[in-house]
Amino acid sequence: MLQAFRFGESDRDHVSRLLHWADFPNSARIVDLGAGSGGVAAHMAALRPDLRFCLVDLDETKLAASSFEKHIANITQVPEPDGAFDAAICCYAMGYAPSDALWSEISRLLRPGGTVFIVDMVPKDATIPKLSLFGYEIRSRGMVEEAAQSVGLIPDAYIEPYDSGDWGRSVFSDAFDVFFGDLRPAIWCWRAPETKTVAHPSTTQA
């Protein structure tokens, strides 16, 4: 998996740690927003065969090889009914979507009590509200948390996992420090309230 930060010696070890932090419920149906080729979901499913994944990405070629349920769609307009998923994950993809639209869609897709697991980056300088990297918007912790709470999500955990940068440098060479030197990895865990109070227009397609 081509990710700037990694928290294990191998892809499998990396995803195993993600699964530990996410703590998905048994037999959860999970929507993977901005899934790309589905590498994270594939490793998670291998480690947790009880989990069921639905991949969402605009790039049809990336999704083509995956055997998971999938939608070629914008991550802010997923053709699924309200409350269709037990959990949502978004790994290095939320910066491609307008913040308000993304969090509204995540909230709509989750059943009451559902889990949200976000893997992304934040600026090292907490006074910077956001940065742009090749058109990808990297938002501060405060911006992300304000947007999530605005749709009624409840914070469970925030983690900034240690990463020496060795993996990133082995992949991106000197460019790693140029492009990612001012960033640090960030992980959020949220849950939807047991009783939803925020209304969202359905984007289910006929």
LOGUDO-339644 format. One record per residue (C-alpha): residue number from 1; residue in three letters; x, y, z. Coordinates in nm, 2 decimals, always signed. Each point is the difference from the previous one (the first is absolute). Layout:
N
rec num:NUM residu:Ala c1:X c2:Y c3:Z
...
***
This chain:
206
rec num:1 residu:Met c1:+0.00 c2:+0.00 c3:+0.00
rec num:2 residu:Leu c1:+0.14 c2:+0.34 c3:-0.10
rec num:3 residu:Gln c1:-0.05 c2:+0.21 c3:+0.31
rec num:4 residu:Ala c1:+0.24 c2:+0.26 c3:+0.14
rec num:5 residu:Phe c1:-0.02 c2:-0.13 c3:+0.35
rec num:6 residu:Arg c1:+0.01 c2:-0.36 c3:+0.12
rec num:7 residu:Phe c1:-0.03 c2:-0.14 c3:+0.35
rec num:8 residu:Gly c1:+0.13 c2:-0.35 c3:-0.04
rec num:9 residu:Glu c1:+0.29 c2:-0.18 c3:-0.18
rec num:10 residu:Ser c1:-0.23 c2:-0.13 c3:-0.27
rec num:11 residu:Asp c1:-0.34 c2:+0.09 c3:-0.15
rec num:12 residu:Arg c1:-0.16 c2:-0.27 c3:+0.20
rec num:13 residu:Asp c1:+0.16 c2:+0.12 c3:+0.32
rec num:14 residu:His c1:-0.10 c2:+0.36 c3:-0.08
rec num:15 residu:Val c1:-0.36 c2:-0.10 c3:-0.06
rec num:16 residu:Ser c1:-0.01 c2:-0.22 c3:+0.31
rec num:17 residu:Arg c1:+0.07 c2:+0.31 c3:+0.21
rec num:18 residu:Leu c1:-0.27 c2:+0.20 c3:-0.18
rec num:19 residu:Leu c1:-0.25 c2:-0.28 c3:+0.07
rec num:20 residu:His c1:+0.11 c2:+0.00 c3:+0.37
rec num:21 residu:Trp c1:-0.07 c2:+0.38 c3:+0.02
rec num:22 residu:Ala c1:-0.32 c2:-0.02 c3:-0.20
rec num:23 residu:Asp c1:-0.15 c2:-0.28 c3:+0.21
rec num:24 residu:Phe c1:-0.29 c2:-0.07 c3:-0.24
rec num:25 residu:Pro c1:-0.29 c2:-0.20 c3:+0.13
rec num:26 residu:Asn c1:-0.04 c2:-0.36 c3:-0.10
rec num:27 residu:Ser c1:-0.14 c2:-0.06 c3:-0.35
rec num:28 residu:Ala c1:+0.00 c2:+0.37 c3:-0.08
rec num:29 residu:Arg c1:-0.10 c2:+0.13 c3:-0.34
rec num:30 residu:Ile c1:+0.26 c2:+0.27 c3:-0.07
rec num:31 residu:Val c1:+0.01 c2:+0.27 c3:-0.27
rec num:32 residu:Asp c1:+0.35 c2:+0.09 c3:-0.11
rec num:33 residu:Leu c1:-0.01 c2:+0.35 c3:-0.14
rec num:34 residu:Gly c1:+0.26 c2:+0.08 c3:-0.25
rec num:35 residu:Ala c1:+0.11 c2:-0.36 c3:+0.00
rec num:36 residu:Gly c1:+0.23 c2:+0.01 c3:-0.30
rec num:37 residu:Ser c1:+0.08 c2:-0.36 c3:-0.10
rec num:38 residu:Gly c1:-0.13 c2:-0.13 c3:+0.33
rec num:39 residu:Gly c1:+0.34 c2:-0.09 c3:+0.15
rec num:40 residu:Val c1:-0.09 c2:+0.10 c3:+0.36
rec num:41 residu:Ala c1:-0.34 c2:-0.19 c3:-0.02
rec num:42 residu:Ala c1:+0.17 c2:-0.31 c3:-0.14
rec num:43 residu:His c1:+0.25 c2:-0.02 c3:+0.28
rec num:44 residu:Met c1:-0.27 c2:+0.07 c3:+0.26
rec num:45 residu:Ala c1:-0.23 c2:-0.27 c3:-0.14
rec num:46 residu:Ala c1:+0.29 c2:-0.25 c3:+0.00
rec num:47 residu:Leu c1:+0.06 c2:+0.08 c3:+0.37
rec num:48 residu:Arg c1:-0.37 c2:+0.02 c3:+0.09
rec num:49 residu:Pro c1:-0.20 c2:-0.22 c3:-0.24
rec num:50 residu:Asp c1:-0.32 c2:+0.10 c3:+0.18
rec num:51 residu:Leu c1:+0.02 c2:+0.35 c3:-0.14
rec num:52 residu:Arg c1:-0.19 c2:+0.09 c3:-0.32
rec num:53 residu:Phe c1:+0.12 c2:+0.29 c3:-0.21
rec num:54 residu:Cys c1:-0.15 c2:+0.23 c3:-0.26
rec num:55 residu:Leu c1:+0.26 c2:+0.21 c3:-0.19
rec num:56 residu:Val c1:-0.08 c2:+0.35 c3:-0.13
rec num:57 residu:Asp c1:+0.23 c2:+0.18 c3:-0.24
rec num:58 residu:Leu c1:-0.04 c2:+0.21 c3:-0.32
rec num:59 residu:Asp c1:+0.28 c2:-0.19 c3:-0.17
rec num:60 residu:Glu c1:-0.15 c2:-0.30 c3:-0.18
rec num:61 residu:Thr c1:+0.34 c2:-0.14 c3:-0.10
rec num:62 residu:Lys c1:+0.11 c2:-0.02 c3:+0.37
rec num:63 residu:Leu c1:-0.32 c2:-0.18 c3:+0.11
rec num:64 residu:Ala c1:+0.00 c2:-0.24 c3:-0.30
rec num:65 residu:Ala c1:+0.21 c2:-0.27 c3:+0.15
rec num:66 residu:Ser c1:-0.17 c2:-0.01 c3:+0.34
rec num:67 residu:Ser c1:-0.25 c2:-0.27 c3:+0.09
rec num:68 residu:Phe c1:-0.17 c2:+0.20 c3:+0.26
rec num:69 residu:Glu c1:-0.33 c2:+0.17 c3:-0.04
rec num:70 residu:Lys c1:+0.08 c2:+0.34 c3:-0.15
rec num:71 residu:His c1:-0.14 c2:+0.33 c3:-0.13
rec num:72 residu:Ile c1:+0.16 c2:+0.22 c3:-0.26
rec num:73 residu:Ala c1:-0.12 c2:+0.32 c3:+0.16
rec num:74 residu:Asn c1:+0.10 c2:+0.32 c3:+0.18
rec num:75 residu:Ile c1:+0.06 c2:-0.06 c3:+0.37
rec num:76 residu:Thr c1:-0.25 c2:+0.28 c3:+0.08
rec num:77 residu:Gln c1:-0.27 c2:-0.17 c3:-0.21
rec num:78 residu:Val c1:+0.00 c2:-0.37 c3:+0.08
rec num:79 residu:Pro c1:-0.29 c2:-0.19 c3:-0.16
rec num:80 residu:Glu c1:-0.11 c2:-0.18 c3:+0.32
rec num:81 residu:Pro c1:-0.29 c2:+0.06 c3:+0.23
rec num:82 residu:Asp c1:+0.02 c2:+0.18 c3:+0.33
rec num:83 residu:Gly c1:+0.14 c2:-0.20 c3:+0.28
rec num:84 residu:Ala c1:+0.14 c2:-0.27 c3:-0.23
rec num:85 residu:Phe c1:+0.33 c2:-0.06 c3:+0.17
rec num:86 residu:Asp c1:+0.13 c2:-0.10 c3:+0.35
rec num:87 residu:Ala c1:+0.32 c2:+0.19 c3:-0.07
rec num:88 residu:Ala c1:+0.18 c2:+0.24 c3:-0.24
rec num:89 residu:Ile c1:+0.37 c2:+0.03 c3:-0.07
rec num:90 residu:Cys c1:+0.18 c2:+0.27 c3:-0.19
rec num:91 residu:Cys c1:+0.38 c2:-0.04 c3:-0.04
rec num:92 residu:Tyr c1:+0.18 c2:+0.29 c3:-0.16
rec num:93 residu:Ala c1:-0.31 c2:+0.11 c3:-0.20
rec num:94 residu:Met c1:-0.20 c2:+0.26 c3:+0.20
rec num:95 residu:Gly c1:+0.21 c2:+0.28 c3:-0.14
rec num:96 residu:Tyr c1:-0.14 c2:-0.06 c3:-0.35
rec num:97 residu:Ala c1:-0.35 c2:+0.09 c3:+0.11
rec num:98 residu:Pro c1:-0.16 c2:+0.31 c3:+0.14
rec num:99 residu:Ser c1:+0.00 c2:-0.05 c3:+0.38
rec num:100 residu:Asp c1:-0.36 c2:+0.08 c3:+0.08
rec num:101 residu:Ala c1:-0.13 c2:-0.22 c3:-0.28
rec num:102 residu:Leu c1:+0.22 c2:-0.29 c3:+0.10
rec num:103 residu:Trp c1:-0.09 c2:+0.00 c3:+0.36
rec num:104 residu:Ser c1:-0.37 c2:+0.03 c3:-0.08
rec num:105 residu:Glu c1:+0.02 c2:-0.30 c3:-0.22
rec num:106 residu:Ile c1:+0.19 c2:-0.21 c3:+0.25
rec num:107 residu:Ser c1:-0.26 c2:+0.08 c3:+0.26
rec num:108 residu:Arg c1:-0.28 c2:-0.09 c3:-0.24
rec num:109 residu:Leu c1:+0.15 c2:-0.33 c3:-0.09
rec num:110 residu:Leu c1:+0.05 c2:-0.12 c3:+0.36
rec num:111 residu:Arg c1:-0.25 c2:-0.19 c3:+0.20
rec num:112 residu:Pro c1:-0.06 c2:+0.14 c3:+0.36
rec num:113 residu:Gly c1:+0.31 c2:-0.08 c3:+0.21
rec num:114 residu:Gly c1:+0.21 c2:-0.07 c3:-0.31
rec num:115 residu:Thr c1:+0.38 c2:+0.05 c3:-0.01
rec num:116 residu:Val c1:+0.21 c2:+0.25 c3:-0.20
rec num:117 residu:Phe c1:+0.37 c2:-0.07 c3:-0.05
rec num:118 residu:Ile c1:+0.21 c2:+0.27 c3:-0.17
rec num:119 residu:Val c1:+0.37 c2:-0.03 c3:-0.10
rec num:120 residu:Asp c1:+0.16 c2:+0.32 c3:-0.13
rec num:121 residu:Met c1:+0.25 c2:+0.27 c3:+0.08
rec num:122 residu:Val c1:+0.01 c2:+0.33 c3:+0.18
rec num:123 residu:Pro c1:+0.24 c2:+0.29 c3:-0.01
rec num:124 residu:Lys c1:+0.28 c2:-0.02 c3:+0.26
rec num:125 residu:Asp c1:-0.07 c2:+0.37 c3:+0.07
rec num:126 residu:Ala c1:-0.33 c2:-0.01 c3:+0.17
rec num:127 residu:Thr c1:-0.06 c2:+0.37 c3:-0.07
rec num:128 residu:Ile c1:-0.03 c2:-0.07 c3:-0.38
rec num:129 residu:Pro c1:-0.36 c2:-0.08 c3:-0.08
rec num:130 residu:Lys c1:+0.07 c2:-0.19 c3:-0.32
rec num:131 residu:Leu c1:+0.27 c2:-0.07 c3:-0.26
rec num:132 residu:Ser c1:-0.02 c2:-0.11 c3:-0.36
rec num:133 residu:Leu c1:+0.20 c2:-0.29 c3:-0.15
rec num:134 residu:Phe c1:-0.05 c2:-0.07 c3:-0.37
rec num:135 residu:Gly c1:-0.36 c2:+0.13 c3:+0.03
rec num:136 residu:Tyr c1:-0.06 c2:-0.21 c3:+0.31
rec num:137 residu:Glu c1:-0.12 c2:+0.21 c3:+0.30
rec num:138 residu:Ile c1:+0.16 c2:-0.09 c3:+0.33
rec num:139 residu:Arg c1:-0.21 c2:+0.13 c3:+0.28
rec num:140 residu:Ser c1:+0.10 c2:+0.08 c3:+0.36
rec num:141 residu:Arg c1:-0.13 c2:-0.22 c3:+0.28
rec num:142 residu:Gly c1:-0.23 c2:+0.28 c3:+0.11
rec num:143 residu:Met c1:-0.16 c2:+0.04 c3:-0.35
rec num:144 residu:Val c1:-0.06 c2:-0.38 c3:-0.03
rec num:145 residu:Glu c1:-0.15 c2:-0.03 c3:+0.35
rec num:146 residu:Glu c1:-0.22 c2:+0.30 c3:-0.04
rec num:147 residu:Ala c1:-0.14 c2:-0.13 c3:-0.33
rec num:148 residu:Ala c1:-0.06 c2:-0.35 c3:+0.15
rec num:149 residu:Gln c1:-0.17 c2:+0.13 c3:+0.31
rec num:150 residu:Ser c1:-0.22 c2:+0.23 c3:-0.21
rec num:151 residu:Val c1:-0.19 c2:-0.31 c3:-0.13
rec num:152 residu:Gly c1:-0.03 c2:-0.14 c3:+0.35
rec num:153 residu:Leu c1:+0.29 c2:-0.25 c3:+0.00
rec num:154 residu:Ile c1:+0.15 c2:-0.09 c3:+0.34
rec num:155 residu:Pro c1:+0.38 c2:-0.01 c3:+0.04
rec num:156 residu:Asp c1:+0.14 c2:-0.32 c3:+0.13
rec num:157 residu:Ala c1:+0.37 c2:+0.03 c3:-0.06
rec num:158 residu:Tyr c1:+0.27 c2:+0.21 c3:-0.17
rec num:159 residu:Ile c1:+0.34 c2:-0.14 c3:-0.06
rec num:160 residu:Glu c1:+0.32 c2:+0.13 c3:-0.17
rec num:161 residu:Pro c1:+0.19 c2:-0.33 c3:-0.05
rec num:162 residu:Tyr c1:+0.38 c2:+0.00 c3:+0.00
rec num:163 residu:Asp c1:+0.16 c2:-0.04 c3:-0.34
rec num:164 residu:Ser c1:+0.38 c2:+0.04 c3:-0.04
rec num:165 residu:Gly c1:-0.05 c2:+0.09 c3:-0.36
rec num:166 residu:Asp c1:+0.23 c2:-0.28 c3:-0.12
rec num:167 residu:Trp c1:-0.28 c2:-0.16 c3:-0.21
rec num:168 residu:Gly c1:-0.09 c2:+0.32 c3:-0.16
rec num:169 residu:Arg c1:+0.36 c2:+0.08 c3:-0.09
rec num:170 residu:Ser c1:+0.04 c2:-0.35 c3:-0.15
rec num:171 residu:Val c1:-0.29 c2:+0.07 c3:-0.23
rec num:172 residu:Phe c1:+0.02 c2:+0.37 c3:-0.07
rec num:173 residu:Ser c1:+0.38 c2:+0.05 c3:+0.05
rec num:174 residu:Asp c1:+0.09 c2:+0.36 c3:+0.08
rec num:175 residu:Ala c1:-0.34 c2:+0.12 c3:-0.11
rec num:176 residu:Phe c1:-0.15 c2:-0.15 c3:+0.32
rec num:177 residu:Asp c1:+0.15 c2:+0.28 c3:+0.22
rec num:178 residu:Val c1:-0.08 c2:+0.27 c3:-0.25
rec num:179 residu:Phe c1:-0.37 c2:-0.09 c3:-0.03
rec num:180 residu:Phe c1:-0.08 c2:-0.17 c3:+0.33
rec num:181 residu:Gly c1:+0.26 c2:+0.16 c3:+0.24
rec num:182 residu:Asp c1:-0.26 c2:+0.25 c3:+0.13
rec num:183 residu:Leu c1:-0.26 c2:-0.26 c3:+0.05
rec num:184 residu:Arg c1:-0.07 c2:-0.28 c3:+0.26
rec num:185 residu:Pro c1:-0.24 c2:-0.29 c3:-0.02
rec num:186 residu:Ala c1:-0.33 c2:+0.02 c3:+0.18
rec num:187 residu:Ile c1:-0.27 c2:-0.25 c3:+0.08
rec num:188 residu:Trp c1:-0.36 c2:+0.08 c3:+0.12
rec num:189 residu:Cys c1:-0.26 c2:-0.24 c3:+0.14
rec num:190 residu:Trp c1:-0.36 c2:+0.12 c3:+0.02
rec num:191 residu:Arg c1:-0.34 c2:-0.15 c3:+0.05
rec num:192 residu:Ala c1:-0.34 c2:+0.10 c3:-0.10
rec num:193 residu:Pro c1:-0.25 c2:+0.07 c3:+0.28
rec num:194 residu:Glu c1:-0.25 c2:-0.28 c3:+0.08
rec num:195 residu:Thr c1:-0.28 c2:+0.24 c3:-0.09
rec num:196 residu:Lys c1:+0.08 c2:+0.23 c3:-0.29
rec num:197 residu:Thr c1:-0.12 c2:+0.36 c3:+0.02
rec num:198 residu:Val c1:+0.16 c2:+0.14 c3:-0.32
rec num:199 residu:Ala c1:-0.21 c2:-0.04 c3:-0.32
rec num:200 residu:His c1:+0.18 c2:-0.07 c3:-0.33
rec num:201 residu:Pro c1:-0.16 c2:-0.01 c3:-0.35
rec num:202 residu:Ser c1:+0.03 c2:-0.35 c3:-0.15
rec num:203 residu:Thr c1:+0.23 c2:-0.04 c3:-0.30
rec num:204 residu:Thr c1:-0.12 c2:-0.35 c3:-0.08
rec num:205 residu:Gln c1:-0.02 c2:-0.05 c3:-0.37
rec num:206 residu:Ala c1:-0.29 c2:-0.19 c3:-0.16
***
